[in-house]
Amino acid sequence: QVQLVESGGDLVQPGGSLRLSCAASKRSVSIYVAGWYRQAPGKQRELVATTDYNDNIKYSDSVKGRFTISRDTENTWSLQMNSLQPDDTAVYYCHAQMGQTYFTRYDYWGQGTQVTVSS
């Protein structure tokens, strides 16, 4: 069974930085898409950033120029968040599409890590 484990959430002041990391527990399964989503209180879960096996990267407009997603190793990826603002406060979830082949891939989610931006 694949598990995604996030780390790095914290309380930070406006203008500060945080780095979130995600690790997939199973290395024998290919990761076709790796990314981050977030959900603020009372709002729907939204895409933050994704990267795929062709190194295509997508960011939401609200984080472009401030956040950077990277594939660090075969089964880990991270989200560097700079110039954090109170509107970035949310539970951040790592996400991956993984499978033995591209056509048998499934969605996997981490348990979520809290990011709070407040003075």
N, C-alpha and C positions, 0 to 999 in steps of 0.2 A: 504494500500500500504506500502510495506516495504521500509525503507530508511536506508542507511548506512552512518554514519557521522564520518569522520576522524578528528583527531586533532594531533598537535605535530610537524608538519613540521616547519623547521627553517633554518637559516644560521648557520653553525658550522665550526670550524677550523678542518683541518686534525688531526686525532687522537682523536677527541672529541666524544661525545655520544649524542644520542637523543632517546626519547621514543615516538613512535606513538601509538595512541589509536583509536579504532573503536567501535562504538556503533550501534547496530541494533535497529530500532525504535519499532519493534513489538515483544513482548515477547511471544505471544501465538503460534508462529511458531518455529519449531525446527531448530536448526543450525546443519547441518551435516558436513559441511566443513567450516572452517574459515581461512582466509589467507591474504597474502599481495603480490601484484605485483608492479612492477615499470616500468616506461618508461622514458628513457633518450632521449634528443633531437636527432632526426634522427634515432632512433632505435625502434625496436618492443617492445611491452609490454612483460615483462618476469616475471616468477615466482620468488618470493623471499623466501617465507616460507608459509607452510600450516599446519594445524592441523585438524584432523577429530574427529568424535564422539567416535572413539576407541582410542583416544589419540595417533594416529600415527602422527608423525611430519616429514616433509620433508623440506630441505633447498636447495637452489641452491648452487653449489660448491663455488661460489664467495663470499658467506656470511657465510659459515660454520665456526663456532668457534668465530664469531664476533657478529652475530645477534641471538636473542632468541625470539621465538614466544610463547605467553601464552594466555590461556583462563582465563580471570579474573573473570567474572561472567557469568550468563546464556546467556547474550546478549552482552557482551563486550569482546574484545580481544586486545592485544597490541603487539608491536614489539620493543624490546629493541635493539638498534643499538650501538655497541661500536667500537672503533678503526675505525671510519669513514674515508674514503678516497675520493679524488675527483671523482673517478669512481663511487661512490655511489650516485652522484648527479642525481636526477631524480624526476619525480612526482610519488609519492607512492599512490597506490590505495588499499583500503581494499576490500575484496571479500568474499562472502559467498554463500554457497548452502543451501537454506532454503526451508522448506515446511511443510505441515501438516503431511506428511509421507515421508519416504525415497524415495518412487517411484514417488512422485509428487513434488520433489524438483526443484527449479529454481536457476539460477545464479543471484546474485545481486552485484552491484558495488557501491562504494563510489564515491564522486566527485573528489577525488585526493587531496593530500597535497604536497607542494613543499619541498624537502630536497636539500639544496645546501651545498656542502662541499668545502670550499675555504678559503685560508689564506688572 
